[in-house]
């Protein structure tokens, strides 16, 4: 992330607001996590591995940004 982008995000947070697109992304991620939890209840071993791989990729993406 470029310094300009960081400063813009900090300014928005200081103003007390969040970027609506970012909030929508958070909500979508939360909804996906709930859906995945529901799927895990009945998932076989292969499906469990697929879900775990998706979360590992998401975590890697978050740690690299």
PDB file with one MODEL, atoms N, CA, C and O in Angstrom:
MODEL        1
ATOM      1  N   UNK A   1       0.845  -1.164   0.000  1.00  0.00           N
ATOM      2  CA  UNK A   1       0.000   0.000   0.000  1.00  0.00           C
ATOM      3  C   UNK A   1       0.898   1.237   0.000  1.00  0.00           C
ATOM      4  O   UNK A   1       1.869   1.325   0.752  1.00  0.00           O
ATOM      5  N   UNK A   2       0.549   2.173  -0.855  1.00  0.00           N
ATOM      6  CA  UNK A   2       1.351   3.383  -0.951  1.00  0.00           C
ATOM      7  C   UNK A   2       1.075   4.310   0.227  1.00  0.00           C
ATOM      8  O   UNK A   2       0.022   4.239   0.861  1.00  0.00           O
ATOM      9  N   UNK A   3       2.028   5.167   0.503  1.00  0.00           N
ATOM     10  CA  UNK A   3       1.908   6.077   1.639  1.00  0.00           C
ATOM     11  C   UNK A   3       0.668   6.958   1.506  1.00  0.00           C
ATOM     12  O   UNK A   3      -0.015   7.229   2.494  1.00  0.00           O
ATOM     13  N   UNK A   4       0.383   7.398   0.297  1.00  0.00           N
ATOM     14  CA  UNK A   4      -0.798   8.248   0.077  1.00  0.00           C
ATOM     15  C   UNK A   4      -2.071   7.508   0.473  1.00  0.00           C
ATOM     16  O   UNK A   4      -2.954   8.086   1.107  1.00  0.00           O
ATOM     17  N   UNK A   5      -2.169   6.232   0.102  1.00  0.00           N
ATOM     18  CA  UNK A   5      -3.343   5.433   0.442  1.00  0.00           C
ATOM     19  C   UNK A   5      -3.458   5.260   1.951  1.00  0.00           C
ATOM     20  O   UNK A   5      -4.553   5.331   2.510  1.00  0.00           O
ATOM     21  N   UNK A   6      -2.337   5.035   2.598  1.00  0.00           N
ATOM     22  CA  UNK A   6      -2.335   4.878   4.053  1.00  0.00           C
ATOM     23  C   UNK A   6      -2.821   6.162   4.709  1.00  0.00           C
ATOM     24  O   UNK A   6      -3.649   6.117   5.618  1.00  0.00           O
ATOM     25  N   UNK A   7      -2.318   7.297   4.261  1.00  0.00           N
ATOM     26  CA  UNK A   7      -2.719   8.574   4.833  1.00  0.00           C
ATOM     27  C   UNK A   7      -4.203   8.847   4.613  1.00  0.00           C
ATOM     28  O   UNK A   7      -4.873   9.383   5.497  1.00  0.00           O
ATOM     29  N   UNK A   8      -4.719   8.484   3.446  1.00  0.00           N
ATOM     30  CA  UNK A   8      -6.144   8.658   3.178  1.00  0.00           C
ATOM     31  C   UNK A   8      -6.983   7.805   4.125  1.00  0.00           C
ATOM     32  O   UNK A   8      -7.993   8.267   4.656  1.00  0.00           O
ATOM     33  N   UNK A   9      -6.559   6.556   4.335  1.00  0.00           N
ATOM     34  CA  UNK A   9      -7.298   5.668   5.239  1.00  0.00           C
ATOM     35  C   UNK A   9      -7.246   6.170   6.672  1.00  0.00           C
ATOM     36  O   UNK A   9      -8.247   6.120   7.387  1.00  0.00           O
ATOM     37  N   UNK A  10      -6.092   6.652   7.092  1.00  0.00           N
ATOM     38  CA  UNK A  10      -5.955   7.188   8.457  1.00  0.00           C
ATOM     39  C   UNK A  10      -6.833   8.421   8.614  1.00  0.00           C
ATOM     40  O   UNK A  10      -7.473   8.598   9.651  1.00  0.00           O
ATOM     41  N   UNK A  11      -6.872   9.269   7.605  1.00  0.00           N
ATOM     42  CA  UNK A  11      -7.707  10.470   7.672  1.00  0.00           C
ATOM     43  C   UNK A  11      -9.176  10.099   7.823  1.00  0.00           C
ATOM     44  O   UNK A  11      -9.903  10.727   8.593  1.00  0.00           O
ATOM     45  N   UNK A  12      -9.611   9.086   7.092  1.00  0.00           N
ATOM     46  CA  UNK A  12     -11.003   8.636   7.201  1.00  0.00           C
ATOM     47  C   UNK A  12     -11.291   8.101   8.588  1.00  0.00           C
ATOM     48  O   UNK A  12     -12.352   8.370   9.151  1.00  0.00           O
ATOM     49  N   UNK A  13     -10.364   7.352   9.140  1.00  0.00           N
ATOM     50  CA  UNK A  13     -10.567   6.807  10.479  1.00  0.00           C
ATOM     51  C   UNK A  13     -10.594   7.921  11.514  1.00  0.00           C
ATOM     52  O   UNK A  13     -11.400   7.890  12.444  1.00  0.00           O
ATOM     53  N   UNK A  14      -9.714   8.907  11.354  1.00  0.00           N
ATOM     54  CA  UNK A  14      -9.700  10.043  12.275  1.00  0.00           C
ATOM     55  C   UNK A  14     -11.008  10.816  12.203  1.00  0.00           C
ATOM     56  O   UNK A  14     -11.456  11.381  13.201  1.00  0.00           O
ATOM     57  N   UNK A  15     -11.616  10.841  11.034  1.00  0.00           N
ATOM     58  CA  UNK A  15     -12.883  11.545  10.857  1.00  0.00           C
ATOM     59  C   UNK A  15     -14.049  10.742  11.436  1.00  0.00           C
ATOM     60  O   UNK A  15     -15.175  11.237  11.489  1.00  0.00           O
ATOM     61  N   UNK A  16     -13.788   9.521  11.865  1.00  0.00           N
ATOM     62  CA  UNK A  16     -14.829   8.705  12.484  1.00  0.00           C
ATOM     63  C   UNK A  16     -15.594   7.837  11.510  1.00  0.00           C
ATOM     64  O   UNK A  16     -16.556   7.180  11.907  1.00  0.00           O
ATOM     65  N   UNK A  17     -15.204   7.813  10.266  1.00  0.00           N
ATOM     66  CA  UNK A  17     -15.926   7.031   9.277  1.00  0.00           C
ATOM     67  C   UNK A  17     -15.076   5.941   8.686  1.00  0.00           C
ATOM     68  O   UNK A  17     -13.847   5.981   8.744  1.00  0.00           O
ATOM     69  N   UNK A  18     -15.746   4.971   8.118  1.00  0.00           N
ATOM     70  CA  UNK A  18     -15.069   3.893   7.414  1.00  0.00           C
ATOM     71  C   UNK A  18     -15.510   3.924   5.958  1.00  0.00           C
ATOM     72  O   UNK A  18     -16.629   4.329   5.641  1.00  0.00           O
ATOM     73  N   UNK A  19     -14.642   3.506   5.107  1.00  0.00           N
ATOM     74  CA  UNK A  19     -14.951   3.414   3.691  1.00  0.00           C
ATOM     75  C   UNK A  19     -16.089   2.403   3.517  1.00  0.00           C
ATOM     76  O   UNK A  19     -15.945   1.251   3.925  1.00  0.00           O
ATOM     77  N   UNK A  20     -17.210   2.807   2.922  1.00  0.00           N
ATOM     78  CA  UNK A  20     -18.345   1.892   2.767  1.00  0.00           C
ATOM     79  C   UNK A  20     -17.982   0.606   2.020  1.00  0.00           C
ATOM     80  O   UNK A  20     -18.504  -0.462   2.341  1.00  0.00           O
ATOM     81  N   UNK A  21     -17.112   0.697   1.048  1.00  0.00           N
ATOM     82  CA  UNK A  21     -16.706  -0.504   0.317  1.00  0.00           C
ATOM     83  C   UNK A  21     -15.960  -1.461   1.236  1.00  0.00           C
ATOM     84  O   UNK A  21     -16.130  -2.677   1.145  1.00  0.00           O
ATOM     85  N   UNK A  22     -15.133  -0.909   2.123  1.00  0.00           N
ATOM     86  CA  UNK A  22     -14.387  -1.739   3.060  1.00  0.00           C
ATOM     87  C   UNK A  22     -15.339  -2.400   4.067  1.00  0.00           C
ATOM     88  O   UNK A  22     -15.175  -3.573   4.401  1.00  0.00           O
ATOM     89  N   UNK A  23     -16.312  -1.657   4.536  1.00  0.00           N
ATOM     90  CA  UNK A  23     -17.299  -2.213   5.466  1.00  0.00           C
ATOM     91  C   UNK A  23     -18.081  -3.336   4.789  1.00  0.00           C
ATOM     92  O   UNK A  23     -18.331  -4.376   5.399  1.00  0.00           O
ATOM     93  N   UNK A  24     -18.463  -3.131   3.541  1.00  0.00           N
ATOM     94  CA  UNK A  24     -19.178  -4.181   2.802  1.00  0.00           C
ATOM     95  C   UNK A  24     -18.311  -5.418   2.630  1.00  0.00           C
ATOM     96  O   UNK A  24     -18.811  -6.541   2.698  1.00  0.00           O
ATOM     97  N   UNK A  25     -17.021  -5.222   2.408  1.00  0.00           N
ATOM     98  CA  UNK A  25     -16.111  -6.365   2.281  1.00  0.00           C
ATOM     99  C   UNK A  25     -16.010  -7.120   3.602  1.00  0.00           C
ATOM    100  O   UNK A  25     -15.967  -8.350   3.611  1.00  0.00           O
ATOM    101  N   UNK A  26     -15.970  -6.392   4.718  1.00  0.00           N
ATOM    102  CA  UNK A  26     -15.936  -7.037   6.042  1.00  0.00           C
ATOM    103  C   UNK A  26     -17.192  -7.864   6.263  1.00  0.00           C
ATOM    104  O   UNK A  26     -17.129  -8.993   6.749  1.00  0.00           O
ATOM    105  N   UNK A  27     -18.336  -7.287   5.899  1.00  0.00           N
ATOM    106  CA  UNK A  27     -19.613  -7.996   6.079  1.00  0.00           C
ATOM    107  C   UNK A  27     -19.660  -9.253   5.211  1.00  0.00           C
ATOM    108  O   UNK A  27     -20.108 -10.308   5.659  1.00  0.00           O
ATOM    109  N   UNK A  28     -19.201  -9.134   3.984  1.00  0.00           N
ATOM    110  CA  UNK A  28     -19.194 -10.292   3.088  1.00  0.00           C
ATOM    111  C   UNK A  28     -18.275 -11.387   3.631  1.00  0.00           C
ATOM    112  O   UNK A  28     -18.614 -12.570   3.574  1.00  0.00           O
ATOM    113  N   UNK A  29     -17.123 -10.998   4.154  1.00  0.00           N
ATOM    114  CA  UNK A  29     -16.194 -11.980   4.731  1.00  0.00           C
ATOM    115  C   UNK A  29     -16.809 -12.651   5.959  1.00  0.00           C
ATOM    116  O   UNK A  29     -16.651 -13.856   6.156  1.00  0.00           O
ATOM    117  N   UNK A  30     -17.504 -11.875   6.777  1.00  0.00           N
ATOM    118  CA  UNK A  30     -18.172 -12.439   7.954  1.00  0.00           C
ATOM    119  C   UNK A  30     -19.250 -13.440   7.524  1.00  0.00           C
ATOM    120  O   UNK A  30     -19.352 -14.531   8.085  1.00  0.00           O
ATOM    121  N   UNK A  31     -20.046 -13.058   6.529  1.00  0.00           N
ATOM    122  CA  UNK A  31     -21.098 -13.948   6.048  1.00  0.00           C
ATOM    123  C   UNK A  31     -20.510 -15.229   5.462  1.00  0.00           C
ATOM    124  O   UNK A  31     -21.061 -16.314   5.649  1.00  0.00           O
ATOM    125  N   UNK A  32     -19.391 -15.098   4.754  1.00  0.00           N
ATOM    126  CA  UNK A  32     -18.734 -16.275   4.185  1.00  0.00           C
ATOM    127  C   UNK A  32     -18.217 -17.181   5.293  1.00  0.00           C
ATOM    128  O   UNK A  32     -18.309 -18.404   5.186  1.00  0.00           O
ATOM    129  N   UNK A  33     -17.677 -16.597   6.348  1.00  0.00           N
ATOM    130  CA  UNK A  33     -17.178 -17.399   7.470  1.00  0.00           C
ATOM    131  C   UNK A  33     -18.308 -18.172   8.136  1.00  0.00           C
ATOM    132  O   UNK A  33     -18.137 -19.332   8.509  1.00  0.00           O
ATOM    133  N   UNK A  34     -19.456 -17.534   8.283  1.00  0.00           N
ATOM    134  CA  UNK A  34     -20.615 -18.225   8.871  1.00  0.00           C
ATOM    135  C   UNK A  34     -21.055 -19.370   7.958  1.00  0.00           C
ATOM    136  O   UNK A  34     -21.347 -20.468   8.432  1.00  0.00           O
ATOM    137  N   UNK A  35     -21.101 -19.113   6.664  1.00  0.00           N
ATOM    138  CA  UNK A  35     -21.468 -20.170   5.708  1.00  0.00           C
ATOM    139  C   UNK A  35     -20.472 -21.330   5.759  1.00  0.00           C
ATOM    140  O   UNK A  35     -20.864 -22.497   5.716  1.00  0.00           O
ATOM    141  N   UNK A  36     -19.186 -21.001   5.850  1.00  0.00           N
ATOM    142  CA  UNK A  36     -18.164 -22.046   5.918  1.00  0.00           C
ATOM    143  C   UNK A  36     -18.307 -22.874   7.188  1.00  0.00           C
ATOM    144  O   UNK A  36     -18.128 -24.092   7.168  1.00  0.00           O
ATOM    145  N   UNK A  37     -18.628 -22.216   8.282  1.00  0.00           N
ATOM    146  CA  UNK A  37     -18.837 -22.945   9.535  1.00  0.00           C
ATOM    147  C   UNK A  37     -19.994 -23.926   9.401  1.00  0.00           C
ATOM    148  O   UNK A  37     -19.914 -25.064   9.864  1.00  0.00           O
ATOM    149  N   UNK A  38     -21.064 -23.476   8.765  1.00  0.00           N
ATOM    150  CA  UNK A  38     -22.206 -24.368   8.528  1.00  0.00           C
ATOM    151  C   UNK A  38     -21.801 -25.546   7.641  1.00  0.00           C
ATOM    152  O   UNK A  38     -22.202 -26.683   7.889  1.00  0.00           O
ATOM    153  N   UNK A  39     -21.007 -25.269   6.607  1.00  0.00           N
ATOM    154  CA  UNK A  39     -20.553 -26.344   5.709  1.00  0.00           C
ATOM    155  C   UNK A  39     -19.657 -27.333   6.442  1.00  0.00           C
ATOM    156  O   UNK A  39     -19.705 -28.532   6.168  1.00  0.00           O
ATOM    157  N   UNK A  40     -18.842 -26.844   7.371  1.00  0.00           N
ATOM    158  CA  UNK A  40     -17.920 -27.728   8.094  1.00  0.00           C
ATOM    159  C   UNK A  40     -18.647 -28.765   8.948  1.00  0.00           C
ATOM    160  O   UNK A  40     -18.134 -29.859   9.181  1.00  0.00           O
ATOM    161  N   UNK A  41     -19.841 -28.414   9.407  1.00  0.00           N
ATOM    162  CA  UNK A  41     -20.592 -29.341  10.251  1.00  0.00           C
ATOM    163  C   UNK A  41     -20.880 -30.660   9.538  1.00  0.00           C
ATOM    164  O   UNK A  41     -20.889 -31.719  10.166  1.00  0.00           O
ATOM    165  N   UNK A  42     -21.114 -30.597   8.232  1.00  0.00           N
ATOM    166  CA  UNK A  42     -21.456 -31.795   7.466  1.00  0.00           C
ATOM    167  C   UNK A  42     -20.403 -32.178   6.430  1.00  0.00           C
ATOM    168  O   UNK A  42     -20.624 -33.083   5.626  1.00  0.00           O
ATOM    169  N   UNK A  43     -19.266 -31.498   6.446  1.00  0.00           N
ATOM    170  CA  UNK A  43     -18.255 -31.712   5.409  1.00  0.00           C
ATOM    171  C   UNK A  43     -17.498 -33.015   5.618  1.00  0.00           C
ATOM    172  O   UNK A  43     -17.218 -33.437   6.740  1.00  0.00           O
ATOM    173  N   UNK A  44     -17.181 -33.635   4.476  1.00  0.00           N
ATOM    174  CA  UNK A  44     -16.312 -34.798   4.545  1.00  0.00           C
ATOM    175  C   UNK A  44     -14.863 -34.296   4.619  1.00  0.00           C
ATOM    176  O   UNK A  44     -14.619 -33.089   4.643  1.00  0.00           O
ATOM    177  N   UNK A  45     -13.932 -35.208   4.654  1.00  0.00           N
ATOM    178  CA  UNK A  45     -12.526 -34.832   4.816  1.00  0.00           C
ATOM    179  C   UNK A  45     -12.029 -33.948   3.671  1.00  0.00           C
ATOM    180  O   UNK A  45     -11.309 -32.978   3.905  1.00  0.00           O
ATOM    181  N   UNK A  46     -12.407 -34.276   2.440  1.00  0.00           N
ATOM    182  CA  UNK A  46     -11.947 -33.486   1.295  1.00  0.00           C
ATOM    183  C   UNK A  46     -12.488 -32.056   1.337  1.00  0.00           C
ATOM    184  O   UNK A  46     -11.759 -31.101   1.071  1.00  0.00           O
ATOM    185  N   UNK A  47     -13.757 -31.921   1.669  1.00  0.00           N
ATOM    186  CA  UNK A  47     -14.355 -30.587   1.750  1.00  0.00           C
ATOM    187  C   UNK A  47     -13.717 -29.783   2.882  1.00  0.00           C
ATOM    188  O   UNK A  47     -13.497 -28.581   2.735  1.00  0.00           O
ATOM    189  N   UNK A  48     -13.426 -30.417   3.981  1.00  0.00           N
ATOM    190  CA  UNK A  48     -12.761 -29.742   5.101  1.00  0.00           C
ATOM    191  C   UNK A  48     -11.391 -29.225   4.668  1.00  0.00           C
ATOM    192  O   UNK A  48     -11.001 -28.113   5.027  1.00  0.00           O
ATOM    193  N   UNK A  49     -10.675 -30.016   3.911  1.00  0.00           N
ATOM    194  CA  UNK A  49      -9.356 -29.596   3.417  1.00  0.00           C
ATOM    195  C   UNK A  49      -9.504 -28.407   2.476  1.00  0.00           C
ATOM    196  O   UNK A  49      -8.719 -27.462   2.551  1.00  0.00           O
ATOM    197  N   UNK A  50     -10.502 -28.439   1.588  1.00  0.00           N
ATOM    198  CA  UNK A  50     -10.705 -27.316   0.661  1.00  0.00           C
ATOM    199  C   UNK A  50     -10.988 -26.021   1.425  1.00  0.00           C
ATOM    200  O   UNK A  50     -10.437 -24.969   1.102  1.00  0.00           O
ATOM    201  N   UNK A  51     -11.845 -26.106   2.431  1.00  0.00           N
ATOM    202  CA  UNK A  51     -12.156 -24.911   3.227  1.00  0.00           C
ATOM    203  C   UNK A  51     -10.902 -24.413   3.939  1.00  0.00           C
ATOM    204  O   UNK A  51     -10.644 -23.210   3.974  1.00  0.00           O
ATOM    205  N   UNK A  52     -10.132 -25.320   4.498  1.00  0.00           N
ATOM    206  CA  UNK A  52      -8.900 -24.938   5.198  1.00  0.00           C
ATOM    207  C   UNK A  52      -7.911 -24.270   4.243  1.00  0.00           C
ATOM    208  O   UNK A  52      -7.243 -23.308   4.621  1.00  0.00           O
ATOM    209  N   UNK A  53      -7.814 -24.763   3.028  1.00  0.00           N
ATOM    210  CA  UNK A  53      -6.893 -24.166   2.051  1.00  0.00           C
ATOM    211  C   UNK A  53      -7.311 -22.745   1.681  1.00  0.00           C
ATOM    212  O   UNK A  53      -6.467 -21.867   1.503  1.00  0.00           O
ATOM    213  N   UNK A  54      -8.605 -22.529   1.567  1.00  0.00           N
ATOM    214  CA  UNK A  54      -9.097 -21.179   1.269  1.00  0.00           C
ATOM    215  C   UNK A  54      -8.720 -20.228   2.401  1.00  0.00           C
ATOM    216  O   UNK A  54      -8.271 -19.110   2.151  1.00  0.00           O
ATOM    217  N   UNK A  55      -8.903 -20.671   3.645  1.00  0.00           N
ATOM    218  CA  UNK A  55      -8.561 -19.812   4.775  1.00  0.00           C
ATOM    219  C   UNK A  55      -7.054 -19.592   4.875  1.00  0.00           C
ATOM    220  O   UNK A  55      -6.616 -18.505   5.254  1.00  0.00           O
ATOM    221  N   UNK A  56      -6.274 -20.579   4.552  1.00  0.00           N
ATOM    222  CA  UNK A  56      -4.813 -20.409   4.561  1.00  0.00           C
ATOM    223  C   UNK A  56      -4.401 -19.372   3.516  1.00  0.00           C
ATOM    224  O   UNK A  56      -3.520 -18.551   3.771  1.00  0.00           O
ATOM    225  N   UNK A  57      -5.029 -19.408   2.350  1.00  0.00           N
ATOM    226  CA  UNK A  57      -4.721 -18.427   1.304  1.00  0.00           C
ATOM    227  C   UNK A  57      -5.133 -17.025   1.734  1.00  0.00           C
ATOM    228  O   UNK A  57      -4.409 -16.060   1.488  1.00  0.00           O
ATOM    229  N   UNK A  58      -6.293 -16.910   2.374  1.00  0.00           N
ATOM    230  CA  UNK A  58      -6.739 -15.599   2.865  1.00  0.00           C
ATOM    231  C   UNK A  58      -5.776 -15.052   3.913  1.00  0.00           C
ATOM    232  O   UNK A  58      -5.428 -13.871   3.891  1.00  0.00           O
ATOM    233  N   UNK A  59      -5.352 -15.909   4.825  1.00  0.00           N
ATOM    234  CA  UNK A  59      -4.411 -15.486   5.861  1.00  0.00           C
ATOM    235  C   UNK A  59      -3.093 -15.031   5.256  1.00  0.00           C
ATOM    236  O   UNK A  59      -2.526 -14.022   5.675  1.00  0.00           O
ATOM    237  N   UNK A  60      -2.610 -15.772   4.277  1.00  0.00           N
ATOM    238  CA  UNK A  60      -1.362 -15.393   3.611  1.00  0.00           C
ATOM    239  C   UNK A  60      -1.506 -14.036   2.951  1.00  0.00           C
ATOM    240  O   UNK A  60      -0.609 -13.198   3.035  1.00  0.00           O
ATOM    241  N   UNK A  61      -2.639 -13.821   2.293  1.00  0.00           N
ATOM    242  CA  UNK A  61      -2.887 -12.537   1.633  1.00  0.00           C
ATOM    243  C   UNK A  61      -2.908 -11.394   2.650  1.00  0.00           C
ATOM    244  O   UNK A  61      -2.352 -10.326   2.394  1.00  0.00           O
ATOM    245  N   UNK A  62      -3.543 -11.614   3.792  1.00  0.00           N
ATOM    246  CA  UNK A  62      -3.619 -10.574   4.813  1.00  0.00           C
ATOM    247  C   UNK A  62      -2.259 -10.259   5.405  1.00  0.00           C
ATOM    248  O   UNK A  62      -1.952  -9.100   5.684  1.00  0.00           O
ATOM    249  N   UNK A  63      -1.445 -11.281   5.596  1.00  0.00           N
ATOM    250  CA  UNK A  63      -0.132 -11.063   6.210  1.00  0.00           C
ATOM    251  C   UNK A  63       0.851 -10.422   5.240  1.00  0.00           C
ATOM    252  O   UNK A  63       1.826  -9.802   5.665  1.00  0.00           O
ATOM    253  N   UNK A  64       0.607 -10.566   3.948  1.00  0.00           N
ATOM    254  CA  UNK A  64       1.511  -9.979   2.961  1.00  0.00           C
ATOM    255  C   UNK A  64       1.121  -8.555   2.577  1.00  0.00           C
ATOM    256  O   UNK A  64       1.892  -7.865   1.911  1.00  0.00           O
ATOM    257  N   UNK A  65      -0.043  -8.114   2.980  1.00  0.00           N
ATOM    258  CA  UNK A  65      -0.461  -6.750   2.597  1.00  0.00           C
ATOM    259  C   UNK A  65      -0.114  -5.737   3.659  1.00  0.00           C
ATOM    260  O   UNK A  65      -0.395  -4.550   3.495  1.00  0.00           O
TER     261      UNK A  65
ENDMDL
END
